[in-house]
Amino acid sequence: MNNKGLTLMEIIISLALIQITVVVFLTIITNCVMINVKSKEKIEALNIAQEYIETIRNQDDEEFMKYKDQNEIYGKYEVDTDINKKHDRDHLFELSVKVKKNEKEIVNLKTLKVIRN
């Protein structure tokens, strides 16, 4: 018997394997790009929240309290700040900074501050 050429079945199997390989690599690349975008977004949101916390914490006590239930737009992000009194301590307040994008919370940082009245 002469085996010089490829059979139709061998060609179909080869093409199927090539297609599977290409699909797997494209899926991996797509997932890597999506993870990279989400990581960049989270880092930006963390930096914004940290900036807000540092700015607000450095305010005097009267100015600090003005940030209760505040909402601002920061570029493509929405920043919500809130201040709540810790029930177990008279002068201890919790500052919460939430950074959202498209109404989805990305970051929620909290810190404490002592206020002397």
Secondary structure as UniProt FT lines:
FT   HELIX           8..57
FT   HELIX           61..65
FT   TURN            66..69
FT   STRAND          70..74
FT   TURN            75..76
FT   STRAND          77..85
FT   TURN            87..88
FT   STRAND          92..101
FT   TURN            102..103
FT   STRAND          104..114
//
